[in-house]
Amino acid sequence: MSYTSFAGDEFKAFRKIKDFRPLHMLNLVKVHKEVEYPDGEIVSGVEAYQRYGRLSFPIFANLGGKIIWRGEMLFPLIGPSEEKLDFCFIAECPSA
């Protein structure tokens, strides 16, 4: 199974939530071994994800978001035992 993004209808429903408590999002990230950009440049999946973070984090922070926990996957208690995640963190937004 792959859960890499959301559809427009789900995002629209999410945007309608009228709950103003802080929202915590668990991010479990597995990157590709290599990524090829449209210009043909090939980088590691880790480098591509770090590039994404450098671009997206300032926007996230400007909206009041922050990372409240970073860690590593030590053992997969639930889920495929062979799955090893590359990044694990909890992000907080001021509200939905």
Secondary structure, DSSP 8 states (H G I E B T S, - for coil): -------HHHHHHHHT----S-EEEEEEE---SEEE-TTS-EEEHHHHHHHHHHHHHHHHHHTT-EEEEEE-----SSS-TT---SEEEEEEES--
